[in-house]
Amino acid sequence: MAEKSGKMKARLPRGFVDRTSDDIRVAEKMMATIRGVYELYGFEPVEQPMIEYTDALGKFLPDQDRPNEGVFSFQDDDDQWLSLRYDLTAPMARYVAENFEKLPKPYRSYRSGWVFRNEKPGPGRFRQFMQFDADTVGTPGVAADAEMTMMMADVMEALGIPRGQYVVRVNNRKVLDGLLEAIGLGGDENAGRRLTVLRAVDKLDKVGVQGVRDLLGKGRLDESGDFTKGAGLEEAAIGKVVAFIESGAADAARTTANLREVVAESPRGTEGVEELAQIAALAAAAGYDDGRIKIDPSIVRGLEYYTGPVYEIELLAEIPNEDGQIVRFGSVGGGGRYDGLVSRFRGEPVPATGFSMGVSRLITALKNLGKLDTSDVVAPVVVLVMDKDTESLGRYQKMVSALREAGIRAELYLGGAGMKAQLKYADRRGSPVAVIQGGDEREKGEVQLKDLIEGARMSAEIADNAEWRAARPAQVTVAEADLVAEVRKILAAQAEDRSRAG
């Protein structure tokens, strides 16, 4: 798009965001912590490309099984449909199927990366976002699911979120299938309505019980005026679904007992309840039955490929949002068992389970909780360029090299401005120290070191110019040979100030 002047207009596509250095650093810091937990559990890193053949995603597209509904798709020069991945699980399933004979089974892996959704963007809803997944392929028993829930809990604690401020909620799609059979929605002919019911239940934390009732019935009109068509259930069926999602109790034994009654006539539902009971027993044996892992019938998970246990991790702490309002943050990750996803490529049963952490959402929560801090990242020392002849530039470059060899971030000013503008540049960079050497200092073999952090603090406290000239805050002159040692002293003092302030 061009402006009237003929210049291109700089504009960001809706649903996408630019990332700053701080954004990248906090993400890397958080993911390093998550990676450490995954590695501790014996998972290994792997990576798949961002683009897959659309038919590899198949019927598991987020909304409908045709290109460009929920995903970004295009055709290559062979007229093959390609899509940007919408999650990390489907590409992983393709990778495992393609390399099945080479991989150890069970295959335990983790991966992080960008995923893309061709959806209407909105507040906190982006078309590109990052996920961090862990999966186990080749283990049919729910011990693998129980381990996933434990690992999710350990990730939260490694990130500094204490017990009582998060919970891993666990349900089972088999139990949900049993419920759907009980209200007359079994069989392939009811697949669409079943999905509508599951999506309604999945919105419990967002719309409340009455909102779920509306979505199970004729539909729901939200605050914006948008109407969502409902599942069209009769009142008796709606009552059974609501009773089901409200059957959770304070302890796992009581919850599973309630669920057994609800799905007593469904063998598949009963099987799911027994799997939940086993997960609860394994969590208890490992000491996670202290509120960290909880059986919760309201957990659904939206994607269709789940076939057994499903789980979500929810932050319980009240956290200020971007507008400063205190809100219940909700889910920051989840997953479940998907025994049919790898099997599509193999033609044989391949059990699998895994979960995904929503990196962007988790970063927002952690930053608002004060759990992510990048103040330990020190901006580079800036060596100012006072004289631009080759000999002087070589001398300045030597200073920069000496600082870098000592492990100190440093840069030579490469613009064309004078001293005042160079100092302004250093301030804008957040530089801790400016190194200055003009002709007079060069003749004496000296450099001036300006502590920009202390200088800014002191200048805010000094009343007038006379006092400023008398104090000459945070600026010292040292022998050029002592440059590295003196810069280290200033950086150490700044680090101590930050530590005291923190």
Secondary structure, DSSP 8 states (H G I E B T S, - for coil): -B-TTS-B-----TT-----HHHHHHHHHHHHHHHHHHHHTT-EE----SEEEHHHHGGGSSS-SSTTSBS-EEE-TT--EEEE-SSSHHHHHHHHHHTTTTS-SSEEEEEEEEEE-BS--BTTB-SEEEEEEEEEES--STHHHHHHHHHHHHHHHHTT--TTSEEEEEEEHHHHHHHHHHTT--SGGGHHHHHHHHHHHHTHHHHHHHHHHHHHTTEEE-TTS-EEE-----HHHHHHHHHHHT---SSHHHHHHHHHHHTTT-HHHHHHHHHHHHHHHHHHHTT-TTTTEEE-TT---S-TT--SEEEEEEEEEEEE-TTS-EEEEEEEEEEEE-TTTTHHHHSS---EEEEEEEHHHHHHHHHHTT----TT----EEE--S--SHHHHHHHHHHHHHHHHTT--EEE--SS--HHHHHHHHHHHT-SEEEE--HHHHHHTEEEEEEHHHHHHHHHH--SHHHHHHH-TTEEEEEGGGHHHHHHHHHHHHHHHHHHH-
